[in-house]
Amino acid sequence: MKIHFWGVRGSIPTPLTPQQIQSKILATVQRITVEDLKSSETRAKFVSMLPSWIFGTTGGNTACVELIHNNTDIILDAGTGLRVLGKSKKCPQKYHLFLSHFHWDHINGFPFFDHAFNPNLEIQIYSHYKDAKTYFYNQIREPYSPPSVAPSITKNIVFNNLQEDKEFFIDDIKVNSHKMRHPGDSYSFSFEVNGKKFVYATDIELKTTDFSSKTDGQEVFKDADVIVIDSQYTVEEVYRKENWGHSAFCYVIDFAIFWNIKKIFLFHHEPTYDDRKLDSILQAARWYAQYIGHSDIQIEIARESLEVEL
């Protein structure tokens, strides 16, 4: 399996501001020395040594992750990252699109998805909501979209209604799902093939009961190799925003330990957090894992354009 991150933000798209760009330039200038400018090699070395929050960006598009195995192309959520996906690769014959839920930040990329206007494309859409077709088509019709959008979308769209905790197969990939705590509900998905297990778990508000003695969801989460998981808030903010439907990194790590998950990608980043803030959250998460005696868990932050082989 190959995992590609196209959109990693939560709530709303978050482009870099002029002030954030200026702060990156200033931080670079403050670090550079005369020795760093001597040659193309020293300049390249200087750039390679810059912290990731200066050199690049986490990204500002909303949730969209792609999973590819052989000729099977799976898209997880249709946030604004989906627009970038459509402009970055050749259109295949078929997509399998899984929707965790229908909040705007998880569907608002579809009207701007170039591949959707290919009449030969087949899209299999998977959702737990019985009115998924109505919800989905409403956003591409007036008044939410221009009148030309809906008639131009491929007619080869099939909606598949899923049942929680009931496994099925897409080609040779075993798929399962589990309902999570989120306003209006949200569903996590697991994908297993060739002895590897990947979990996509966005928009979840974890409580201590989610990593105590319960067994609900074990078929989805237990022994996963990689989990992409909502960690939108700091610990302080998650208490202030109780019942908003999102988690903090410490709960995510406790959850991963309970389910014996090997690697975490922090995901669904708070739109008010800049790259430096997100980097500090990553460092705090790694410190916390080490502090509680689980430095063996790998923790990364989901960044747009990042590709992971599993």
N, C-alpha and C positions, 0 to 999 in steps of 0.2 A: 504493500500500500504506500502511496505517496500522498502527503497532506500538504496543501498549499493554502496560505492565509491571504485572502483578498480584502477582508474587512474585519476589524478587530474592536471597534468602538461600540459603546452602548448608548442608547437613548436617541442621539442625534449625530449627524456627521459633524466632524470637528476639524476643519482645515487649520493649518498653521497660521498664526496671526503675524503681522509685521513685527510686533514686539518680541514674539518668540524667536523669529528668525534673527533679529538683531541681537538677542541674548546669546544665541549660538555663535554668531560672528564674534561678539565681544569675548566670550569664553575662549574661543580659538586664539584670538589675538593675544590674550593674557598668558597663554601657555607657550607661544612660539618664541624661539630664540634665534640668534644669528646663525648658529650652527645648523639649525633645522632648514635653513634656506640655501645652504651651500650648493646643493646639487639636486637633480631630479630624484635621486635615490633617497637623500635625507628628507626631502619634502614628502615623498611617498611614505617613508617610515613614520614621519610625524603624524600624518593623517591617519595611518593605520593604528596609531597608539591613542588616538582621541577616544574618550568615552563614547559609548553608543548614543547617548542622549544628545551629544553634540554633533557627531558625524552623520547620523541619520535621523529617522523619525519612526515612532511606533506606528503612525498612520492615523487617519481620521475618518475612514469609511466605516459604516456600520456593518453588522455581522454577516459574513459570508466566508465559508471555508469549503474547499474542494478536496474530495478524496478520489483518487484514481487507482484502480487495480486492473491491470491488463487493459481491456477495452471498455471497462465499466467506469462511467464518469458520474460521480455523485456530488451534488451541491447541497450544503447544509446552510439553510436560510438564504434569503434573497434581499439582504440589506444593500446599501449603496456600493459595497465591494463587488456586487454582481455586475455593475456597469463596467468596472475595470476588467473583470474576467472576460467579458464579451469583446473588449477591445484588445485583448492580449493574446488570444489564441484562435486557432481555426475552429469553426463550428463542427462538432461531431454529429453523428446521426441521431444520438439520443442522450438526454440527461435524465438523471433521477434526482428530483428536487425534494428534500425533506424540510418541512417547516415546523420549527419548534413551537411557534404560536404566531398570532397575527398582529402583534403590536407593530406600529409603523416602521420602526427601525429594523425589522426583520423581513419586511416585504417591499420597502419603497425603492429598491433598486430594479425591480422587474420591468417597469415601463421604460427603463433606459438600457435594457439588456439587448444589445444588438442581435444576438443569436435568436432571440424570441421572434424576430421578424422574418426568419428564414422559413418559408412555407414547408420545407422538407424536414424540418427538425421535429422530433418527437420528444415531448416532455412528460415524464411520469411524476406526478406530484403526490407526496405522501403526507398525511396529516391525521390527527386524532379528532378533528372537529367535524361534526356531521354537516355543518354549513360551510365547509372550506371553499367549495366552488363559488358560492355567493360572495363570501368575504374577499376571495382572491380577485374575482372579476370586477367587483365594485371599485377597486382602486385604479383600474385601467380604463374606467368609463368616466364620462362627465358626471359631476363637475371636478373630479379629482385629477383627471387627465384630459388632454386635448381630444376632440372627437375622432381624430384620425388614428389613435393608438389601438383601441380595441379591435376594429375591423382588420388591422394589419398584422395582428399577432397570429402565429401559427395555429392552425385548427387542430393540430395533433397533440392536444393536451388531455391527459387522462388523470383523474383524481382517484387516489386509493385511500380508503378510510382504514386507519390502523386501530388495532386493539392493544391496549397497554399490556406489557409483559408477555406478549405473544410473539414468538420468534417466527421469522420467515426468511426466505433467501432471495437475493438478487444475484443471478448467476451463481457463483460459488461463495458469495459473501453472506454470512449469517447476520441478520439484523434483529435487534430487539429494542424496546423502548420502555420508559418509565416516567410517570407523571411526577413533577416536582412542585415545590411550594413557590408560587408566583401569582400575583393578581391576574385572574383570568386563566390561570394554569399555564404551564410550559412543560414540554416533554424532552427528556434526554434520550439520546440514541447511542447504541453500541454496534460496532461493525467488527466481525471476526473472520479472518481468513488466514490459512497457512500458519496457524498457531499464534497469530498476532491479534491483539484486541485494541481497538481505538474507540474512545468515548467522547461524544460531543454533548456538553452539559451547560448550556447557557441559560441565563435568566432564572437563577435558583436562589432562594433564600435559605441557607443552611441553618439548622438548629442543632443543639447537642444531641437531640434524639436521632439525628441522621447518622451519627457515628457512635452509637452506644451498643445495644444488643439486638437491634432490629435486623431482620433479614430481607425486608422489602427492597426490591431493586438489585438483589445480589447477582442475578443473571446479567444485568446490564453493567454493573460497576466492578464486581469482584475480579481481582487479578488483571486489571487492564494494564496494558503496556504504556499507553498514553491517554491522558484526559485533557481536553480543552474545556476549561471551566470558568464560569462567572466569578470574578473576584473584583467587582467594580469599586468597592469602598475600602477605606481605611477602617481600622477597628473603631475609632472614635465616630466616624460617620455612619457605620452600620448600626450603631446604637441609636443615633439621632434619627435614622431613616428606617426604623423597624417597620416591617410589613410593606416596604416598597418593593420587595421581591429580589434583592441582590445580596451578595456575600462579601466578606472580607477574607484576605489571604490566609489568616490563621485558621479559620474554619475550613477553608479549602484543604489545607495541609492535614488537619486532623481527619477530615473526611477521606483523604487519599491514604492515610496510614491505616484507618479502619478497614478499608476495602483492598489493601495491599496493592495499590496503584504505583507504578514505577516512576512515571514522569508526568509532570504537571506543566501545562501552558496556561498562565494567567490570562484571562480573556474578558471581553465586554468592558473595556476600560471606561472609567468615568470621563465624560466630555470636558469637565473643568480641569482635569489633570494634564499638565504638560509633560513633555518627554522626561524632563528632569525628575518630576514628581513620580512618574511611573517607574523610572529607574530606582528611585529610593524605595519604592514598594517592593520591587524585585529583591533588592538587597536585604530589606527587612524580612521578607519571606524566607530567604535562604538562612538568615541568622536564626529565625524562629525554629526552622527545621533542625538546625544544628543544636540549638539550645535544648530542645526536647529529646535529643538523642537519635534523630533520624536524618543525619546528613547524607544518607544513602539515596534519599529521594531527590531526583533531578527536578529543578524548578527553573522554568524559563518564562519569558514574557512573550505573548503572541504579538508578532510584528507583521505588518503588511509586506507581502512579497516573500516572506520566509517559507521555505519548502523543507519538509521533513520526510525522510524515508523511514518506513516502519517494517 
